[in-house]
Amino acid sequence: MEEEKVVIHLEKHRWPDEVSALSRQRWANRLLIVMVVVAFLSGWLISAQLNVTTLTPVDNSRYARLDAIVNTLSSTWFYGKDITNIEETLIERAIRGMIEENGDPYTEYFSPEEYLEFSNSITSSFVGIGVQIYNLDGVTVVEKVFRNSPAESFGVLPGDIIFKVDGVDVTGLEVSEIASKVRGERNTVVSIEFIRGNSNIIKDIVRDQIRSSAFGEMLNQDTAILEIYQFGSDTASQVKDYLDFFKDSNATKLIIDLRDNGGGFLDTLLKISAFFLDKDTLIIQQQLRDGRVEQGFVATQSRYVNFKDIVILVNQNSASASEVLAAAMSEQGNFTLIGTTTFGKGTVQITRPFSDGSALKVTTAQWLSPEGNSIQDTGITPDVEVFLHPFFTTTRQLMSEEDLVNVDTVSDFVKVAQMALDFLDYNPGRMDGYFSVQTLEALNAFASDSSLGSVEQLTPMIYRSLYTQVYREWYTNKRQLDPQLLKALELLKP
C-alpha cells in the first residue's frame, strides 16, 4: 500500500481503506492497459512477419503509449542490450523526465537511495557524541556542545581541540574524516584525547543518538540565543529542552536565529510556534490549486511567558518553514526581524513514498502569511536590515599552486583577499579586485604580523593564510563579530 506523509507543509490525508481501494482500481486499470497493449503488439508482429499491410486501431487509453514504448524499447531497441534491467531503467528515466521538464524546482523524484538520504537530512539524526567542530590549519576545535549529549555528560567544552581518536592522531584530517571516526554504533565507546589549554585530557565517551537541529546558550544574565537549523521530526523537543534551560536561568529576552534554516516539517513548525504564540493563533494559510485556502493554527497553550522581548534573525538562506515562522512571529506576535531578505520559497510540498523505497515530493499549494501575503520569489524583508561582512556572502574559491597575481592587475582572488584584509582591519584601499599599491601594503602588513616575510604578489600561501585567519577570528569571536547578532542585542537593551 502506498502512503502519503507530510514533509514540509500541510497535506490532506486519505484513510487506509480509501488508499487500498484506489490502489486496487489503479492496478486493475493498468492490467487492462497491458492486455490491450500486448494484443496490439501481437497483431503488429504477426502482420510484419506475413508482410501484410494492416491498419490497427490506435488505443487512446491513458497509459497505452507509455506502455507500448517501454515494451518496444525493452524488446527491440538495439542499444537496449547494453542496459541492465532495461524496463526499470526506462521507467525511471520517464519519471525523471516528467519531473525535470515541469518547471517546478521543488517537485522531485527520489530513488530509494536518494529518499533515504533526504529523510536522514531532514531528521538530522546520527549516533555520535554531540559536538559541532571546525578545522583551522589542520587543528580541529569543538565549537558547540549540544545539550543532553554524551559530550556534555562527559565534560567536553567549547574550545577543546580534538587531538586523537581511539589513539590515532587526527591532526590535519578533514572535519568529515574526523566525524566519521567519532561516530559509530550506539552504546559503544570512543576514546578521544583533547587538548585543553596546556593539558591533554582523555575521555572515553559512550556514543548515543544525537539530536542536532537546534542549539542554545545564555549570552548574558537575562538574554539567551536559540539557533534552529531546520524543522526536523525531533526539533520541537530539542527546542523545548533549551527553552526550559533558559527559563531556569531566568532569561527574559530571547534571540531566535533562523539564518541558513532551509525548512522542514509543518507539524514541527506548529509545535515550535506554540512556544511563542497563544493557542488558536493563525500561523499559516495554504492556497490550493482549486483556489481553496486551508489554515494552520497553534493547537496547544504552551507559550513561555518568561520571555518579555523576542527578536528573530533571518538571512538570504532562511527558507520555507523558517520563513513561515518568521512571518507568523512578525505579523501575529509583533516581533522584530533582523538581517537580510529571506530566500522566498512560498510553495508547499508533500512527500509520497512508494513500496520500493522511492518517493515523489510534489508541490501542492502556495503558502500565505497570516495576513495573506505571499513571499514566493520575493522573500520577507526584515524590519531592521543588517548585512554580514561581504567576505562571508561572496562566492570564493581557493588559489591553486600555479595561480600568482601581480600588482596592477584585476583578479577575483585579489577581491577575496581585499575583503579578508578589510575584515581583519588591514586597510586594502578598495575591494573591487584591482591589485593596487595600497592593497600590496596591506598584504605586507598582514604578512609581517603573521611572520610570513615580505610580499610582492598575491600567492596561494598568503591567500590561504588570509582565508584561515578570517575564519579563526570568526569562530573564536563570533558572538563579538556578528553584526546581526550585535544589532539584536542592541535592540534588546532596556
C-alpha positions in Angstrom: 0.0 0.0 0.0 1.3 3.4 -0.9 1.0 6.0 1.9 1.4 9.8 2.0 3.3 11.7 4.6 3.9 15.4 5.2 7.4 16.5 4.7 7.3 20.3 4.7 3.7 21.6 5.0 0.1 20.6 5.2 -1.3 17.5 3.4 -4.8 16.2 3.1 -4.6 12.5 4.2 -6.8 9.6 2.9 -8.0 6.8 5.2 -6.2 3.5 4.7 -9.3 1.8 3.2 -9.6 4.7 0.7 -6.0 4.2 -0.3 -6.4 0.5 -0.7 -9.5 0.9 -2.9 -7.7 3.5 -5.1 -4.6 1.2 -5.3 -6.7 -1.8 -6.4 -8.5 0.3 -9.0 -5.2 1.6 -10.4 -3.8 -1.9 -10.8 -7.0 -3.1 -12.5 -6.7 -0.2 -15.0 -3.1 -1.0 -15.6 -3.7 -4.7 -16.1 -6.4 -3.8 -18.7 -4.0 -1.5 -20.5 -1.2 -4.1 -20.5 -3.6 -6.7 -22.1 -4.6 -4.2 -24.8 -1.0 -3.3 -25.5 0.0 -7.0 -25.7 -2.8 -7.7 -28.1 -1.8 -4.7 -30.2 1.8 -5.7 -30.3 1.0 -9.3 -31.1 -1.1 -8.3 -34.1 1.6 -5.9 -35.2 4.3 -8.6 -35.1 2.2 -11.2 -36.9 1.3 -8.7 -39.7 5.0 -7.8 -40.0 6.0 -11.4 -40.4 3.4 -12.0 -43.1 4.4 -8.8 -44.9 0.8 -7.7 -44.9 -0.3 -4.1 -44.6 -2.7 -3.9 -41.7 -4.5 -0.9 -40.2 -4.5 -1.4 -36.4 -6.8 0.9 -34.3 -4.9 3.2 -32.0 -5.6 2.7 -28.3 -6.1 6.1 -26.8 -6.3 4.9 -23.2 -4.2 6.9 -20.7 -1.0 4.9 -20.4 -1.1 2.9 -23.7 1.6 4.9 -25.5 3.9 4.8 -22.4 3.5 1.0 -22.0 3.9 0.4 -25.8 7.1 2.5 -25.9 8.6 0.8 -22.9 7.7 -2.6 -24.2 9.0 -1.9 -27.7 12.3 -0.4 -26.4 12.8 -3.2 -24.0 12.4 -5.9 -26.7 13.7 -4.4 -29.9 15.9 -1.3 -29.2 19.4 -2.2 -30.4 21.2 -0.2 -27.6 18.9 -1.7 -25.0 21.2 -4.8 -25.0 23.8 -2.7 -23.1 21.4 -1.7 -20.2 20.8 -3.8 -17.2 17.2 -4.0 -16.1 16.2 -2.0 -19.1 12.5 -1.8 -18.3 13.1 -0.5 -14.9 15.7 1.9 -16.3 13.3 3.2 -18.9 10.5 3.8 -16.4 12.9 5.6 -14.1 14.0 7.9 -16.9 10.4 8.6 -17.9 9.6 9.6 -14.4 12.6 11.9 -14.1 11.7 13.4 -17.5 8.2 14.2 -16.3 9.6 15.9 -13.2 12.5 17.8 -14.7 10.5 19.3 -17.6 7.7 20.7 -15.5 9.4 23.9 -14.5 9.0 23.4 -10.7 12.3 23.1 -9.0 10.7 21.8 -5.7 8.9 18.8 -7.2 11.4 16.0 -7.2 11.5 12.2 -7.7 13.8 10.3 -5.3 15.3 6.9 -5.9 15.3 4.6 -2.8 18.9 5.7 -2.0 18.1 9.4 -2.6 15.0 9.2 -0.5 16.9 7.7 2.4 19.5 10.4 2.2 16.8 13.1 2.0 14.9 11.6 5.1 18.1 11.5 7.1 18.9 15.1 6.2 15.5 16.2 7.5 15.7 14.3 10.7 19.4 15.3 11.5 19.8 12.2 13.5 23.0 10.2 13.9 25.0 8.3 16.5 28.0 10.2 18.0 29.0 12.3 20.9 27.1 15.6 20.2 29.6 18.3 19.2 29.9 20.7 16.4 33.5 21.1 15.2 35.5 23.3 12.8 39.0 22.9 11.3 41.7 25.6 11.1 45.3 24.9 9.9 44.7 21.2 10.4 43.6 21.6 14.0 40.0 20.6 14.9 38.3 22.6 17.5 35.0 22.0 19.3 32.7 24.9 18.6 29.5 23.8 20.2 28.4 21.1 22.7 24.8 20.1 22.4 22.6 19.8 25.4 21.8 16.4 26.8 24.5 14.9 24.7 27.2 12.4 25.7 29.8 15.2 25.1 28.0 17.4 27.7 27.7 14.5 30.1 31.5 13.7 29.9 32.5 17.3 30.3 33.6 18.3 26.8 33.9 22.1 26.5 33.8 24.5 23.6 37.4 25.3 22.6 38.7 21.8 23.3 41.0 20.6 20.5 40.5 17.0 19.2 44.0 15.5 19.1 43.5 11.8 18.9 40.5 9.5 18.3 41.0 5.9 19.6 44.7 6.6 20.0 45.1 7.8 16.4 46.4 11.4 15.8 43.8 13.2 13.7 45.8 16.4 13.1 45.5 17.5 9.5 42.4 15.4 8.7 39.3 16.9 7.2 36.3 17.5 9.5 34.3 14.9 7.7 37.0 12.3 8.3 37.2 13.0 12.0 33.4 13.0 12.3 33.3 9.5 10.7 35.8 8.3 13.2 33.9 9.8 16.2 30.5 8.4 15.0 29.7 4.7 15.4 27.3 2.2 16.9 25.1 3.3 19.8 26.3 2.4 23.3 29.9 1.8 22.1 32.9 3.8 23.4 35.1 6.2 21.6 38.3 7.3 23.3 39.1 10.9 22.4 42.2 12.8 23.5 41.5 16.6 23.8 44.0 19.4 24.2 42.6 22.0 26.7 45.0 24.9 27.4 48.3 23.3 28.3 46.8 19.9 29.2 45.9 16.7 27.4 42.7 15.1 28.6 41.5 11.7 27.5 37.8 10.9 27.7 36.1 7.6 27.0 32.7 8.7 25.7 29.7 6.4 25.2 28.1 7.1 21.8 24.4 7.8 21.7 21.7 9.1 19.3 22.4 12.8 18.7 19.8 15.5 18.2 21.5 18.4 16.5 18.9 20.5 14.7 18.8 23.2 17.5 21.3 24.8 19.8 21.1 27.5 22.5 23.0 29.3 25.2 22.8 32.2 27.6 24.6 35.3 26.2 24.3 37.2 29.4 22.4 37.1 32.7 19.0 37.7 31.1 19.4 37.1 27.3 19.5 33.8 25.5 20.0 32.8 21.9 18.2 29.8 20.3 19.6 28.6 17.0 17.2 26.4 14.9 19.0 24.8 12.0 15.9 23.1 10.5 12.5 21.8 11.4 13.2 18.1 11.8 11.0 15.5 13.3 12.6 15.9 16.8 13.4 19.6 16.6 10.5 20.7 18.8 11.6 18.6 21.7 15.2 19.9 21.4 13.9 23.5 21.3 11.8 22.8 24.4 14.9 21.5 26.2 16.7 24.7 25.6 13.7 26.9 26.5 13.4 25.1 29.8 17.1 25.7 30.4 16.7 29.4 29.6 13.6 29.7 31.9 15.6 28.0 34.7 18.4 30.5 34.0 16.0 33.5 34.5 16.2 34.5 30.8 13.7 37.2 29.9 15.0 38.1 26.5 15.4 35.8 23.5 17.1 35.9 20.1 15.8 33.2 17.7 18.3 32.6 15.0 16.7 31.2 11.8 19.6 32.1 9.5 20.5 29.4 7.0 17.5 27.3 8.0 16.1 25.7 4.9 12.8 24.4 6.3 11.3 21.1 7.3 8.1 19.6 8.7 5.0 21.7 9.2 4.0 19.7 12.3 7.3 20.7 13.9 6.8 24.4 12.8 3.4 24.5 14.5 4.7 22.9 17.7 7.6 25.4 17.9 5.2 28.3 17.2 3.2 27.3 20.3 6.2 28.1 22.4 5.9 31.8 21.5 2.3 32.4 20.4 -1.0 31.7 22.1 -3.4 28.8 21.3 -5.6 29.3 18.2 -3.2 31.8 16.7 -3.2 31.6 12.9 0.3 30.5 11.7 -0.1 29.6 8.0 -2.5 29.7 5.1 -2.3 27.4 2.1 -3.9 28.3 -1.3 -4.7 25.1 -3.1 -4.8 24.6 -6.9 -8.6 24.9 -6.9 -8.5 28.2 -5.0 -9.5 26.9 -1.6 -7.5 28.1 1.4 -6.6 25.9 4.3 -5.3 27.3 7.6 -3.0 26.1 10.3 -3.3 27.2 13.9 -1.4 26.9 17.2 -3.0 23.8 18.8 -1.9 24.0 22.4 -1.3 26.6 25.1 2.4 26.1 25.5 3.7 29.6 25.4 6.8 30.5 27.5 5.6 33.7 29.2 9.0 34.4 30.8 10.3 35.9 27.5 9.2 39.6 27.5 11.3 40.5 24.5 12.0 38.4 21.4 13.8 39.2 18.2 14.4 37.0 15.2 17.5 36.7 12.9 17.0 35.8 9.2 19.1 35.9 6.1 19.0 35.0 2.4 19.2 31.3 3.2 16.2 31.3 5.5 13.6 29.4 3.5 10.3 27.6 3.6 9.2 26.7 7.1 11.7 29.2 8.6 10.0 31.9 6.5 6.6 30.7 7.7 7.7 31.0 11.3 9.3 34.4 10.8 6.2 35.8 9.1 3.9 34.5 11.8 6.1 35.8 14.6 6.2 39.2 12.9 2.6 39.5 12.0 1.0 37.7 14.9 3.5 38.4 17.7 4.8 41.8 16.5 8.4 40.5 17.0 11.2 42.3 15.2 13.0 40.6 12.3 16.7 41.5 11.8 19.1 40.5 9.0 18.6 40.3 5.2 15.7 39.4 2.9 14.8 35.7 3.1 15.0 33.2 0.3 11.4 33.4 -0.9 10.2 29.8 -1.1 6.5 30.2 -0.8 5.3 26.8 -2.0 4.1 23.7 -0.1 5.3 20.2 -0.8 4.2 16.8 0.4 6.3 13.6 0.0 4.7 10.4 -1.1 6.8 7.3 -0.5 6.3 4.2 -2.6 6.6 0.5 -1.8 10.1 0.1 -3.5 11.6 2.9 -1.3 11.4 5.6 -3.9 9.3 8.8 -3.3 7.8 11.8 -5.0 8.0 15.2 -3.4 5.4 17.4 -5.1 4.2 21.0 -4.8 0.5 21.0 -3.8 -0.1 24.6 -2.7 1.2 28.1 -2.2 1.5 29.2 1.4 0.4 32.7 2.6 1.3 34.5 5.7 -1.5 35.0 8.4 -2.2 38.4 6.8 -2.5 36.8 3.4 0.9 37.9 2.0 2.8 35.7 -0.5 6.6 35.5 -0.3 7.2 33.3 -3.4 10.3 34.7 -5.2 10.3 37.8 -3.0 11.1 36.7 0.5 10.5 38.5 3.7 12.1 41.9 4.2 13.3 42.3 7.8 12.3 45.2 10.0 16.0 46.1 10.5 18.3 45.3 7.6 21.9 44.3 8.7 24.5 42.7 6.4 27.4 40.5 7.3 30.8 41.4 6.1 30.9 40.8 2.3 33.6 38.2 2.8 31.0 35.8 4.2 28.4 36.4 1.4 30.7 36.4 -1.6 31.4 33.3 -3.7 35.0 32.3 -3.0 37.4 29.7 -4.4 40.9 28.7 -3.2 44.0 29.5 -5.3 45.9 26.6 -6.9 49.6 26.5 -6.7 50.2 27.9 -10.2 48.0 30.9 -9.5 50.1 34.1 -8.9 48.7 37.6 -9.2 50.8 40.7 -9.7 50.2 44.4 -8.8 48.2 46.4 -11.3 46.1 43.5 -12.4 42.4 42.6 -11.7 41.5 39.2 -10.2 38.7 37.6 -8.2 41.4 36.2 -5.9 42.5 39.8 -5.2 38.9 40.8 -4.5 38.6 38.0 -1.9 42.0 38.9 -0.4 40.9 42.6 -0.1 37.7 41.6 1.7 39.7 39.4 4.1 42.2 42.2 4.7 39.3 44.6 5.4 37.6 42.2 7.8 40.9 41.8 9.7 41.3 45.6 9.9 44.2 45.9 7.4 43.0 48.7 5.0 43.3 47.4 1.4 42.0 50.7 0.0 39.4 49.0 -2.2 37.5 45.8 -2.6 36.9 45.6 -6.3 39.6 43.1 -7.3 42.1 45.6 -8.7 45.5 44.9 -7.1 46.6 48.4 -6.1 49.8 49.5 -4.3 47.7 50.2 -1.1 46.4 46.6 -1.3 50.0 45.4 -1.5 51.0 47.5 1.5 48.1 45.9 3.5 49.2 42.4 2.4 52.7 43.2 3.7 51.4 44.5 7.0 49.4 41.2 7.4 52.4 39.1 6.3 54.6 40.9 8.8 52.2 40.4 11.7 51.9 36.7 10.7 55.7 36.2 10.3 55.3 35.4 6.6 58.1 37.7 5.3 57.9 40.3 2.5 55.1 40.1 -0.2 55.5 41.2 -3.8 52.5 39.4 -5.3 49.4 37.5 -4.2 50.5 33.9 -3.8 48.5 30.8 -2.8 50.3 30.8 0.6 49.4 34.3 1.6 45.9 33.8 0.2 45.3 30.7 2.3 46.8 32.4 5.4 44.3 35.3 5.0 41.4 32.9 4.5 42.4 30.9 7.5 42.9 33.9 9.7 39.4 35.3 8.9 37.8 32.0 10.0 40.0 31.8 13.1 38.8 35.2 14.1 35.2 34.4 13.2 34.9 31.1 15.1 36.9 32.4 18.1 35.0 35.6 18.5 31.8 35.1 16.5 29.5 36.5 19.3 31.5 39.7 19.3 31.9 40.0 15.5 28.5 39.1 14.1 26.8 42.4 13.2 23.3 40.9 13.0 23.6 39.4 16.5 25.1 42.6 17.8 22.1 44.6 16.4 19.7 42.1 18.1 21.5 42.6 21.5 21.3 46.4 21.0 17.6 46.3 20.4 17.0 44.1 23.4 18.7 46.6 25.8 16.3 48.4 28.1 
